[in-house]
Amino acid sequence: MKIRDWDRNLKVRLFGESLINITFWMFFPFMAIYFTEAFGKDKAGLLLIVSQIFSVIASLMGGYCADVFGRKRMMVLSAYGQGVAFFFFALASSPWFISPHVGFLCFTIAGICGSFYWPASQAMVADVVPEEHRSSVFAAFYTSVNIAVVVGPMIGGIFYERYRFGLLLAAAFSCLFLAILLARRLRETAPTREGEELVRGKWHEFLWQQIRQYSVIVRDRIFFLFIIAGILAAQTFMQLDLLIPVYTKDTVEKQTLFSFGDWSLTLSGEKAFGLLISENGLLVVLFTLWVTRWMERYHERTAFVGSSVVYGIAIFLFGQMTSLWGLIFVMGLFTFGELMTAGLQQTFIAKLAPEEMRGQYFAAASLRWTIGRAIAPLSITATTWLGYEWTFFLLSMLSFVSAALYAVMFRQFAKRTAAPL
């Protein structure tokens, strides 16, 4: 399905979200370093866990609200909220006032708003795109994010250290621009729900309705296994902006990557991380659609199980590498594991979700990232007890357990659908 054939909602979002993602990735990869330097490894890890707990709750509420109040309304409000949060984060990193504590609070609020935005945005794609084209559309959005992952860190690596205030301010105005764009150009796509008047009643009725709806999802054993396996796999790829930047800063000494005559490219640990994340984004931009089409030739089980196995191998090798070329190779392997399921995950969720509960299913599925991100900062704390090598080894074991759970999940899914494996 070509972009010119997309629903107008998707075209508007692709443009607006691409802009905001570029500004976001100018500073986001450096946040783990920023908070570690401000609070220390132990405290930074715990604070990031607390931040993600709030995001977990927000994601579940966001899915319910997307189904009840509508996709458009939740996306617009979330974008406004992120814009305000980043604005005050910028003020807390300004030449006139510096406060890592205020910055962390604003970072947490921005994360909460993002957790409200994501389920509505994913459900909107499922609302307007036929099932046979969903993988390619999700893959296109994924590619746009990773164009930002290439461009953002490159710009951030140049300007972040001296101009953090300006980068955060750019993120704030980008979010506000996105909110205005969505408010003016989007149409609502959520199906009409019966019993919507309940949400206008007392607060405890709203809460009970939400709990009752999500209890239905939890009883879906296949979907529950999907979430648990995803949380374990997330412990691997979440380290891309948590443990890996800290690891490269601490262990990778200044090295020469290229040398031509009198000219040479020499990188320190921090700049090496900027190179690695740009490599990850560039590979995703170049190969997402190709790998997605390749994976569509195989059963979904092969893609999900294989992805977790590749992640496990890659994260183990990260803990063995201190040379730039070795890290570049491992990042390539790591990225291949990422691309194996990049366009398939949301399609699989949409396949499991009833039409009237898509927002909640996508929200519950986002627990893979929100709970995963809530637990993932423990890896930073674990390095103080176990060291980097053993921490990376334990992360690889979690990824292999994830592969086993995916295999069990698809065996049960095959029984439900009577589909051959």
N, C-alpha and C positions, 0 to 999 in steps of 0.2 A: 504494500500500500504506500503510494508516494505522498510526500508532504502536501502537494497541491490538492490531493483528494481528501485531506483531513477535514474534520469538523472545525469551524472557525474557533471554537473554544481552545482546541489543542494548538492551533497556530499562534494564537495570542499568548498562551501560556509558554510555548516553546521560546518565543522571543523574550518575554518578561523574565522568565525563570533563568534563562541563559545569562542575562545581564546581572541578576542578583547573585548567581552562583560564581561568576567571575570575581566580583568584589568580595564575596564571602571567603573564597579560597585564597585571597591575597594575605589573609591573616590567620585563618583557622588552623592550618598545619603547624603554626608556631605557638598555639595556645598551651599545649602540654609543656613546652619549654618555659613559657611565660609563668604559668602557675607553679611549676616545679621550682623555678628560681625565686618566686615570690614567697612561697609557703614551705618549701622543702618537699622531698619525695613522699614521705609518709602522709603529711597533711594534705598535699595536693591530690594524692590518690583517693583519700577519703572524701574530700570535698567534691571531686568529680563523680564519685559514686552517689553522693547525696543529690547532686544536680540531676543525675540520670533517673533517680527514683521519682522525682517530680515529673520528668518527661514520660516515664512509664504510665503514671496516672493520667497525665494530659493526653497521651495517645489513645488510651481506652475511652476517655470522655470525648475526644475528638471524633472518633469513629461513630459513636452514638449520635453526637450532635450533627455530624455530616448526613446521617440518615434521616434525622428528625427535622433539623433546621435548614438543611440544604448544603450542597457542595460549595456553591458560590459564596454564600454568606460566611461560612467558616474560613474559606481561603482568604477573603478580603480582610476579615477581622484579624486573622493570624498575621498577615503581611503587615498590617498597621502596627500590631503589637511588637513584631520583630524590629520594625523601623524605630519605634520609640526606645526599645531596649538597647539597640546598637547606638542610638544617639547619646544616651546617658553613659554607655560604656566608653564612647569616644571622649566624653567630658571627663571621665575618670582616668583617662590616659592623655590628657591635654597638657599643654605647657603651664597651665595655671593650677591644675589640681591632679594629683596622682594618687590613686587608691586601688590597689589590687583587690581589696575586699568588695568595693562597689563594683569593680569590673567583673568579679566573679558572680555577684548577684545579677547583674545585667546579662551576663553570658548564660546564666541559668534560665532567666526569663525568656531570652531569645530562643533557647532550646525548647522550652515549654510551648511557645508559640509555634515553633516548627513542628512539634509533635501534634498540634491541632491541625496544621496545614496538610500534612502528608496523607492521612487516610482519605480526606476529601478529594485531594488531587488524583490519587490512584483510583478511587471509585469513579471519578468523572471519566477517566479513560475507558474503564470497563462499561460505563453507561453508553458511550457514543461510538465505540469501535466494535465491529463484529469479532467474534471469538477467533476466527481464522487469521485476523490481522493484528491481534493484540500483541503478540511477541515482538513484531517488527516495530510497532509504535512505542512500546515500553523500551525497546532497545534504542530507538532514536532519542528518547528523552535521556536515557542512561548515557548515550554518547555525548549529548549536549552538556551534561554535568561534567563529564570527563574532559571535554574541551576546556571547561573552566578549571579543572584540576591541572591541566597543562599550563594555561596562561596565568592563572591566579598566583600559584607559588613562584613562578618566574618573576612576576612583578613584585610580589611580596618579598622575595629574597633581596631585591634591590632596595625597596623602600621601607620594609617593616621596621627595621631597627631604629631608624631616625624619624619615620613619619607614621608611626602607629596611629596617632590621632587622626590623621588625614584618611587612612585606610578604613578605620572604623566609621568615620563620618560618611565616607563614600558608601559603605554598606548600609548605613541608616537611610540615606536618601534613595538608594536603589530599592530598598524594601518599601518605602513610602510610594515611590513611583509604581512599583508592581501592584500595590494595593489600589491605587487610583485606576490603573489600567484594567485590572480585573473587575473593579466595580462598574466601569463604564462599558466594557466590551464583552464580558462573559454573559451567557444565559444559564439559567438553572437546568440541571439534568437529572436531579434526584427523582426517582419514582414517587408517586403520591402514596403516603402511608395512612392506614386507618388508625384511629385512636390517637392522632397527633395532639388532640386537646389535652391529653393527660400531662404533657410536659408543661402546660400552663398552670398546673395546679400547685400543690405545696412541694417544697424542695425534697421532702423525704419520699414523695411519690415518684418524683423524677429519678432519684437515686435508686429506688427499688426497681423501677422499670429498667434502668440501665443494668443492674446486677442480674435481673432475670433474663435479659436478652443475651448477655455474655455467658451465662450459665449454659445456654444452648450450644454455644460455640465450644466450650470446654468439654462438653459431652461428645463432641465430634472427635473420636479417637485418632483418626488419621491426621486431622488438622492439629491436634494437640502434639502428636509426634513431630509434625512438621515444625512447630514452634520450638520444641525442646532441642531438636537437632540443629535448628538455625541458631539458637542461643549459644550452643557449644561451638559451632563453626565461627560465630561472630567473635569469639575470644581470640581467633587467629587474625582475621582481617581488620578488626577494630584497632589492632596494634599499629596500623599504618600511621595513625596520627596520635598515638599514645606512647608505646614502648619504643618503637623503631626510631623516632626522632631523638629520644633521650639516649638510646643505645649508640646511635651514630655520633652524637655529640660527645659522649664519654669515652668511646673506644676507638673511633676512627681518627687516626692522626692525619695531619696535613699531608696530602699525597699529590703527586703529579699524575694527572689523567692522560694528557697528551703533551707531546713536546715536538716542536718543529723548529729546528735551528735555535735561534735565540728566544723564540716564543714558547711558552708552556702554559697549560691550564692546571693550576694547583688549587685544590679544594680542601677546606677544613671539614670537620665532622658536620657542623650545622649546614654548610653549603652542600655537602654531600647528600644530606637528607633532601634538600630542595631539588637536587638533581634526580634522586630516586623517585620522589613523588611526581615530578614532571614526566619522568619515564613511564611511570604507571599510567598517568593520564593520557600521554601520547599513544601508548599501545592500545588503551581502551578506545580512543577516538578512531584509530586506524583499523582495529580488528573486531570491535563489538558486533557489528552487523554480520561480518563474515563468520565469526565463531558461532553466533546465534543460529545462523542458517545451517552451519555444519552440525551443531548439536540437535537441531530439529530432525535430522535424519535418524537419530537414535531414540531409544526409549528415554523418557524423562529420568528414570532411575539411574541410567548410565551417567547423565549429566550431573545430577545432584551428588551421587556417591563419589564419582570421579573428582568433582570439585573439592570435596572435603579431603580426599586423599592427597590431592596436589597441594592444597593449603597446608596440610600437616607436614609434608616433605619440605615445602618452602620455608615455613616458619622455623623448622628445626635447623635448616641450613643457614638461616639468618644469624643464629646464635654461634655459628662456626666461622663467620666471615668478618674480617676487618679490612680487607683490601677493597678498593673501589670497584674494580672490574668484577670481583666475586659478588659484591652486593648488587651490581647492575644485572648480572646473570640471574641471581636469586629473585630479584624483583620481577624479571621477565616471567619466571616460573610462577611466582605469586600472582601476577596479573592474569596469566592463563587460567589459573584456578578461579579467579574472579569472573572471567568472561564466560566460563562454561555454563553458568546459570544466570547471566546478566539479563537476558531477555525472557527467560522462562519462568522466573519465580512468580511475578505478578500474574502471568497467564495461568499458572497452576492454582493460585489463590482464587482467581476469578472462576475457575472451573469448579472449585469446591463450594463457593459462596452462593446462597440463594440471592436472587436479584434484589429483594427488599432489604437484605442485610449486608450488602457489599461493603458499605462504609465500615461496619463493625468488624467484618472479616479482615479487611485490609488493616484496620487499627490493631486487631488482635495479632495479625501477622507481623506488624511492626514491633511487637514485643521482642522479636528476634534481635532487633537493633537496639531498642531502648533498654531492655533487661541486659542484653549483651554488653551495651556500652556502660551500663551501671556497674557490671561486674568487672569489665575489662581493666579499669584503672588499678585493680588489685595487682596486676602484673608489675606495675611500677614499684609498688610497695614490696612485692615478693623479691625483687632484685636485691633489696637490702638484706634479706634473710638468706636467699639461695644463690644469688649471683645471676648473671645474665644467661649463662649456658644452661643451667638447670631450669630456669624460668621458660626459656624458649622450648626446651624439651617437654615440659608439662603442657604447654600450649599445643604442641604438635599432637600429644596424646588425646587431648580434648577434641581435636579435629578428626582424629581417627575414630573416636567413639561416635562423633556426629555422622560419619560415613556409615557406621553400622546401624544407627537409628534410621537413617534414610532408607537403607535396604529393607528394614522391617516395615517401615511405613508404606513403601511401594508394594510390598507383598500383600499387605492388608488392603491397599487401594485396588489392587488387581482383583482381589476376592469381591470387593464391593461392586466393581464395575464389570466383572467377568471379562476383563481385558487381559490378553496375553502379555506376559512380561517380555 
